[in-house]
Amino acid sequence: MSYTEQEKKQALCQQSETTLRILRVVLISIIIF
């Protein structure tokens, strides 16, 4: 099973999106509490 370049890029984009969401939630909770 070898991934194509496009699939790799998509996976990286999804990972960065989820990490950004988590960071945003953490920052918001820190500001609120």
mmCIF file of the N, C-alpha and C atoms, coordinates in Angstrom:
data_MODEL
# 
_entry.id   MODEL 
# 
loop_
_atom_site.group_PDB 
_atom_site.id 
_atom_site.type_symbol 
_atom_site.label_atom_id 
_atom_site.label_alt_id 
_atom_site.label_comp_id 
_atom_site.label_asym_id 
_atom_site.label_entity_id 
_atom_site.label_seq_id 
_atom_site.pdbx_PDB_ins_code 
_atom_site.Cartn_x 
_atom_site.Cartn_y 
_atom_site.Cartn_z 
_atom_site.occupancy 
_atom_site.B_iso_or_equiv 
_atom_site.pdbx_formal_charge 
_atom_site.auth_seq_id 
_atom_site.auth_comp_id 
_atom_site.auth_asym_id 
_atom_site.auth_atom_id 
_atom_site.pdbx_PDB_model_num 
ATOM 1  N N  . MET A 1 1  ? 0.849   -1.205 0.000  1.00 0.00 ? 1  MET A N  1 
ATOM 2  C CA . MET A 1 1  ? 0.000   0.000  0.000  1.00 0.00 ? 1  MET A CA 1 
ATOM 3  C C  . MET A 1 1  ? 0.883   1.253  0.000  1.00 0.00 ? 1  MET A C  1 
ATOM 4  N N  . SER A 1 2  ? 0.885   1.956  -1.101 1.00 0.00 ? 2  SER A N  1 
ATOM 5  C CA . SER A 1 2  ? 1.656   3.203  -1.179 1.00 0.00 ? 2  SER A CA 1 
ATOM 6  C C  . SER A 1 2  ? 0.701   4.364  -1.409 1.00 0.00 ? 2  SER A C  1 
ATOM 7  N N  . TYR A 1 3  ? 0.910   5.413  -0.622 1.00 0.00 ? 3  TYR A N  1 
ATOM 8  C CA . TYR A 1 3  ? 0.039   6.584  -0.747 1.00 0.00 ? 3  TYR A CA 1 
ATOM 9  C C  . TYR A 1 3  ? 0.537   7.496  -1.869 1.00 0.00 ? 3  TYR A C  1 
ATOM 10 N N  . THR A 1 4  ? -0.395  8.129  -2.545 1.00 0.00 ? 4  THR A N  1 
ATOM 11 C CA . THR A 1 4  ? -0.016  9.108  -3.561 1.00 0.00 ? 4  THR A CA 1 
ATOM 12 C C  . THR A 1 4  ? 0.268   10.437 -2.870 1.00 0.00 ? 4  THR A C  1 
ATOM 13 N N  . GLU A 1 5  ? 0.936   11.335 -3.582 1.00 0.00 ? 5  GLU A N  1 
ATOM 14 C CA . GLU A 1 5  ? 1.280   12.637 -3.002 1.00 0.00 ? 5  GLU A CA 1 
ATOM 15 C C  . GLU A 1 5  ? 0.026   13.389 -2.568 1.00 0.00 ? 5  GLU A C  1 
ATOM 16 N N  . GLN A 1 6  ? -1.029  13.302 -3.378 1.00 0.00 ? 6  GLN A N  1 
ATOM 17 C CA . GLN A 1 6  ? -2.264  14.030 -3.060 1.00 0.00 ? 6  GLN A CA 1 
ATOM 18 C C  . GLN A 1 6  ? -2.873  13.511 -1.759 1.00 0.00 ? 6  GLN A C  1 
ATOM 19 N N  . GLU A 1 7  ? -2.889  12.196 -1.596 1.00 0.00 ? 7  GLU A N  1 
ATOM 20 C CA . GLU A 1 7  ? -3.450  11.613 -0.378 1.00 0.00 ? 7  GLU A CA 1 
ATOM 21 C C  . GLU A 1 7  ? -2.647  12.047 0.847  1.00 0.00 ? 7  GLU A C  1 
ATOM 22 N N  . LYS A 1 8  ? -1.314  12.083 0.697  1.00 0.00 ? 8  LYS A N  1 
ATOM 23 C CA . LYS A 1 8  ? -0.464  12.539 1.802  1.00 0.00 ? 8  LYS A CA 1 
ATOM 24 C C  . LYS A 1 8  ? -0.807  13.973 2.174  1.00 0.00 ? 8  LYS A C  1 
ATOM 25 N N  . LYS A 1 9  ? -0.928  14.831 1.157  1.00 0.00 ? 9  LYS A N  1 
ATOM 26 C CA . LYS A 1 9  ? -1.249  16.243 1.408  1.00 0.00 ? 9  LYS A CA 1 
ATOM 27 C C  . LYS A 1 9  ? -2.600  16.369 2.098  1.00 0.00 ? 9  LYS A C  1 
ATOM 28 N N  . GLN A 1 10 ? -3.590  15.603 1.630  1.00 0.00 ? 10 GLN A N  1 
ATOM 29 C CA . GLN A 1 10 ? -4.925  15.659 2.235  1.00 0.00 ? 10 GLN A CA 1 
ATOM 30 C C  . GLN A 1 10 ? -4.862  15.244 3.703  1.00 0.00 ? 10 GLN A C  1 
ATOM 31 N N  . ALA A 1 11 ? -4.122  14.182 3.994  1.00 0.00 ? 11 ALA A N  1 
ATOM 32 C CA . ALA A 1 11 ? -4.010  13.703 5.372  1.00 0.00 ? 11 ALA A CA 1 
ATOM 33 C C  . ALA A 1 11 ? -3.356  14.766 6.250  1.00 0.00 ? 11 ALA A C  1 
ATOM 34 N N  . LEU A 1 12 ? -2.303  15.410 5.734  1.00 0.00 ? 12 LEU A N  1 
ATOM 35 C CA . LEU A 1 12 ? -1.627  16.463 6.491  1.00 0.00 ? 12 LEU A CA 1 
ATOM 36 C C  . LEU A 1 12 ? -2.572  17.625 6.744  1.00 0.00 ? 12 LEU A C  1 
ATOM 37 N N  . CYS A 1 13 ? -3.348  18.001 5.735  1.00 0.00 ? 13 CYS A N  1 
ATOM 38 C CA . CYS A 1 13 ? -4.307  19.106 5.888  1.00 0.00 ? 13 CYS A CA 1 
ATOM 39 C C  . CYS A 1 13 ? -5.328  18.764 6.964  1.00 0.00 ? 13 CYS A C  1 
ATOM 40 N N  . GLN A 1 14 ? -5.842  17.542 6.945  1.00 0.00 ? 14 GLN A N  1 
ATOM 41 C CA . GLN A 1 14 ? -6.832  17.133 7.945  1.00 0.00 ? 14 GLN A CA 1 
ATOM 42 C C  . GLN A 1 14 ? -6.219  17.174 9.342  1.00 0.00 ? 14 GLN A C  1 
ATOM 43 N N  . GLN A 1 15 ? -4.978  16.700 9.477  1.00 0.00 ? 15 GLN A N  1 
ATOM 44 C CA . GLN A 1 15 ? -4.318  16.689 10.784 1.00 0.00 ? 15 GLN A CA 1 
ATOM 45 C C  . GLN A 1 15 ? -4.150  18.103 11.311 1.00 0.00 ? 15 GLN A C  1 
ATOM 46 N N  . SER A 1 16 ? -3.665  19.013 10.448 1.00 0.00 ? 16 SER A N  1 
ATOM 47 C CA . SER A 1 16 ? -3.443  20.390 10.892 1.00 0.00 ? 16 SER A CA 1 
ATOM 48 C C  . SER A 1 16 ? -4.766  21.056 11.241 1.00 0.00 ? 16 SER A C  1 
ATOM 49 N N  . GLU A 1 17 ? -5.823  20.739 10.499 1.00 0.00 ? 17 GLU A N  1 
ATOM 50 C CA . GLU A 1 17 ? -7.145  21.314 10.789 1.00 0.00 ? 17 GLU A CA 1 
ATOM 51 C C  . GLU A 1 17 ? -7.619  20.887 12.173 1.00 0.00 ? 17 GLU A C  1 
ATOM 52 N N  . THR A 1 18 ? -7.489  19.589 12.472 1.00 0.00 ? 18 THR A N  1 
ATOM 53 C CA . THR A 1 18 ? -7.971  19.095 13.764 1.00 0.00 ? 18 THR A CA 1 
ATOM 54 C C  . THR A 1 18 ? -7.129  19.666 14.903 1.00 0.00 ? 18 THR A C  1 
ATOM 55 N N  . THR A 1 19 ? -5.815  19.764 14.705 1.00 0.00 ? 19 THR A N  1 
ATOM 56 C CA . THR A 1 19 ? -4.957  20.306 15.763 1.00 0.00 ? 19 THR A CA 1 
ATOM 57 C C  . THR A 1 19 ? -5.270  21.776 15.996 1.00 0.00 ? 19 THR A C  1 
ATOM 58 N N  . LEU A 1 20 ? -5.543  22.518 14.915 1.00 0.00 ? 20 LEU A N  1 
ATOM 59 C CA . LEU A 1 20 ? -5.906  23.931 15.059 1.00 0.00 ? 20 LEU A CA 1 
ATOM 60 C C  . LEU A 1 20 ? -7.209  24.065 15.832 1.00 0.00 ? 20 LEU A C  1 
ATOM 61 N N  . ARG A 1 21 ? -8.172  23.206 15.536 1.00 0.00 ? 21 ARG A N  1 
ATOM 62 C CA . ARG A 1 21 ? -9.456  23.255 16.259 1.00 0.00 ? 21 ARG A CA 1 
ATOM 63 C C  . ARG A 1 21 ? -9.243  22.994 17.739 1.00 0.00 ? 21 ARG A C  1 
ATOM 64 N N  . ILE A 1 22 ? -8.433  21.979 18.057 1.00 0.00 ? 22 ILE A N  1 
ATOM 65 C CA . ILE A 1 22 ? -8.171  21.640 19.461 1.00 0.00 ? 22 ILE A CA 1 
ATOM 66 C C  . ILE A 1 22 ? -7.486  22.808 20.163 1.00 0.00 ? 22 ILE A C  1 
ATOM 67 N N  . LEU A 1 23 ? -6.488  23.405 19.505 1.00 0.00 ? 23 LEU A N  1 
ATOM 68 C CA . LEU A 1 23 ? -5.774  24.542 20.092 1.00 0.00 ? 23 LEU A CA 1 
ATOM 69 C C  . LEU A 1 23 ? -6.733  25.698 20.340 1.00 0.00 ? 23 LEU A C  1 
ATOM 70 N N  . ARG A 1 24 ? -7.616  25.955 19.383 1.00 0.00 ? 24 ARG A N  1 
ATOM 71 C CA . ARG A 1 24 ? -8.583  27.053 19.520 1.00 0.00 ? 24 ARG A CA 1 
ATOM 72 C C  . ARG A 1 24 ? -9.488  26.812 20.733 1.00 0.00 ? 24 ARG A C  1 
ATOM 73 N N  . VAL A 1 25 ? -9.982  25.572 20.862 1.00 0.00 ? 25 VAL A N  1 
ATOM 74 C CA . VAL A 1 25 ? -10.859 25.238 21.994 1.00 0.00 ? 25 VAL A CA 1 
ATOM 75 C C  . VAL A 1 25 ? -10.112 25.427 23.310 1.00 0.00 ? 25 VAL A C  1 
ATOM 76 N N  . VAL A 1 26 ? -8.858  24.985 23.357 1.00 0.00 ? 26 VAL A N  1 
ATOM 77 C CA . VAL A 1 26 ? -8.061  25.119 24.581 1.00 0.00 ? 26 VAL A CA 1 
ATOM 78 C C  . VAL A 1 26 ? -7.866  26.593 24.921 1.00 0.00 ? 26 VAL A C  1 
ATOM 79 N N  . LEU A 1 27 ? -7.511  27.396 23.922 1.00 0.00 ? 27 LEU A N  1 
ATOM 80 C CA . LEU A 1 27 ? -7.306  28.829 24.156 1.00 0.00 ? 27 LEU A CA 1 
ATOM 81 C C  . LEU A 1 27 ? -8.579  29.486 24.665 1.00 0.00 ? 27 LEU A C  1 
ATOM 82 N N  . ILE A 1 28 ? -9.702  29.169 24.040 1.00 0.00 ? 28 ILE A N  1 
ATOM 83 C CA . ILE A 1 28 ? -10.987 29.754 24.453 1.00 0.00 ? 28 ILE A CA 1 
ATOM 84 C C  . ILE A 1 28 ? -11.301 29.363 25.894 1.00 0.00 ? 28 ILE A C  1 
ATOM 85 N N  . SER A 1 29 ? -11.095 28.106 26.241 1.00 0.00 ? 29 SER A N  1 
ATOM 86 C CA . SER A 1 29 ? -11.399 27.652 27.607 1.00 0.00 ? 29 SER A CA 1 
ATOM 87 C C  . SER A 1 29 ? -10.471 28.332 28.616 1.00 0.00 ? 29 SER A C  1 
ATOM 88 N N  . ILE A 1 30 ? -9.210  28.569 28.225 1.00 0.00 ? 30 ILE A N  1 
ATOM 89 C CA . ILE A 1 30 ? -8.269  29.255 29.126 1.00 0.00 ? 30 ILE A CA 1 
ATOM 90 C C  . ILE A 1 30 ? -8.733  30.692 29.346 1.00 0.00 ? 30 ILE A C  1 
ATOM 91 N N  . ILE A 1 31 ? -9.172  31.351 28.279 1.00 0.00 ? 31 ILE A N  1 
ATOM 92 C CA . ILE A 1 31 ? -9.626  32.745 28.384 1.00 0.00 ? 31 ILE A CA 1 
ATOM 93 C C  . ILE A 1 31 ? -10.878 32.822 29.253 1.00 0.00 ? 31 ILE A C  1 
ATOM 94 N N  . ILE A 1 32 ? -11.797 31.878 29.073 1.00 0.00 ? 32 ILE A N  1 
ATOM 95 C CA . ILE A 1 32 ? -13.072 31.909 29.808 1.00 0.00 ? 32 ILE A CA 1 
ATOM 96 C C  . ILE A 1 32 ? -12.831 31.611 31.291 1.00 0.00 ? 32 ILE A C  1 
ATOM 97 N N  . PHE A 1 33 ? -12.041 30.590 31.599 1.00 0.00 ? 33 PHE A N  1 
ATOM 98 C CA . PHE A 1 33 ? -11.849 30.179 32.992 1.00 0.00 ? 33 PHE A CA 1 
ATOM 99 C C  . PHE A 1 33 ? -10.629 30.842 33.635 1.00 0.00 ? 33 PHE A C  1 
# 
